[in-house]
Amino acid sequence: FIMASSSPSSDEASTATPLSSSLWYFSYGSNMNVLQLRSKNVDPSESHPAKLPGWRLVFNLKPVLKFMGHQGNIIPDAHGCVHGVLHHFTAEQMAAIDRLEGSGVFYERELMKITTYDGRDIDAHVYVAILPLEFISEGPPSDRYRTILLTGATMAGLEPSYIDWLKNLDCTNIVHNKERPKPDIKDLKVWTWEEIEANNNASAMMGYVFDISSIPPHVRSIMKRTTSRTPELRLVMLMPRREEDQAAPIVPPTKYEDLTPDQLTFCDSLLQCMEEDFPIL
């Protein structure tokens, strides 16, 4: 995303403006979607369509789990143009977005020039992926992610050709195999929660413990910090949501008894995905 100064006049375009009590933020990903922002308790005071010439939107951030799909990033392209939404935020709201976007972990800022649809040029900071090359490769986004982008682009009135391009993206999605049995627990080590939490290479899912040592260390540490003893309860937030439901706050269930039948099926699907990606310890 792009963060611009709080006064988007063309006269000030040649000079970057320090952060102040309010500022502008340009998103080319999920945060184009105002409903998605509101579900994160961030509500911009203004939103305007804009574009970044000379760059191209790609999906080249490898997912931790394959079903999550590749995440958005931008790369230089002399003939490309990234379209997105310019939001007006307070500094506190921008700090919240920084935390959500993984500022300093997944992205770093570069100063670039963006152009609003009404022709104003603005110097702005753009977040570009900083992961090592072995974790960068183009692949399909998830259908859920594509739907969020499409909703945001449509609501903001982005160019029809850009919206059509988003509609035609190849996507991936989680598939539940009803016939697939759960892993055999015979001869498996019985772990305590204390052992799991002390082991940086271990992660629990649906009662099984998996070896996640293949995940990049900095990503693995984030997973260990942000997941609870019941990570699948948080991961149900990744379930596809209908467009009319996107404005509702995303609140994970706190116990298994609160899971709906659809959420239980989704958790079984997560277990199948973990089996495919990681060995059981």
Secondary structure, DSSP 8 states (H G I E B T S, - for coil): -EEE-SS--GGGTTS-----SEEEEEESSGGG-HHHHHHTT---SEEEEEEEEEEEEEEEE--SSGGGB-EEEEEEEEEEEEEEEEEEEEHHHHHHHHHHHTBTTTEEEEEEEEEETTS-EEEEEEEEE-S-GGGB----BBHHHHHHHHHHHHHHT--HHHHHHHHT---B-----TT------TT-----HHHHHH-TTEEEETTEEEE-TTS-HHHHHHHHHH--S-HHHHHGGGS---GGGTTS-----SSGGG--HHHHHHHHHHHHHHHHHS-B-
